[in-house]
Amino acid sequence: MTPDEMTAIVSEELRHIPKGHGIMHGWLRTYYNRYRRRYLSQGKTKEEALSYCIDLILKENPKWNPEFDPTFFKNIVINNS
């Protein structure tokens, strides 16, 4: 997959993670951009990438409540207890 193809895929997927919901969502979008590209090259799913990114942020901010489109990102389980 070319870098341009990855950019197109990730850009479309980022439309399903809202902007402007605080600094944590900025981090989520940044992390997702980075890790989704890596995961694309490894053949992993968008859900695996999003779950990994959410877990990273929750380790530092356990009370954070991530927002994303659950109809686009299926079967995401958030463990922020």
N, C-alpha and C positions, 0 to 999 in steps of 0.2 A: 504494500500500500504506500502510495506517495504521501509526502507531507501535505500537499494540497488536498488530497482526499481525506486525510485525517482532520485537517482544519475544517473542511465542509461538514463532516460527521459531527465533530465536537461542537461546532457552532450551532448546528441544528439542535443537538441534545441540550445545550445550555439554555435554550429557549424555555426549557421545562424546569429550570431552577431559577426562582425569582431573584431579581436584582433589588437592591435598596431595602433589604430587611435587616439592617444592622451589619456590623463588621463581620460577624460569624458567617453570614451568607456570602459576603465578599470572599472570605477564606474558602468557603465551600466551592464557590465558582472557580476560584484560582486553583485549588487542589484538584477539582474535577478535571479541569482543562489539562493539567499536568499528568495526572494518573490515568485518565481515560486514553490519552495518546499511548502511554506505555502499555496499557491493557489491550488496546487495539492491536498492537504489534505482537501481543502474547495470545491473542484469540479469546480474551475474556470478555464478559458482557458488560453493558453499561450499568447494570444493577450491581455487579461486583465492584466496579469502580466507585459508584456512589456510596455503597455501604462502607467501603474502605475509607473514603474521605469523611463521611459522617463520623465513623468510629474515631478517626484521628482527632477531630475537633471535640468530640464528647469526652475524650480522655482529659483534655484541658478545661473543658467547660461542661460539666455533666448536667447542668440545668438547661442547657440550650435545647431549643425545639426546632429542628430543621424543617424547612418548607421546600417541597418539591411536588411535581405533578405525579400523584400515585397511579394515574391511569397510564402514564408513559413509563415510569419506573415501577415495574411490578415486583411484588413480594419483598419489599424492603422492610426489614425488621429493625426497629430502633431500640437499643438497649440503653436508655439513659436513666436507669434507676439508681 
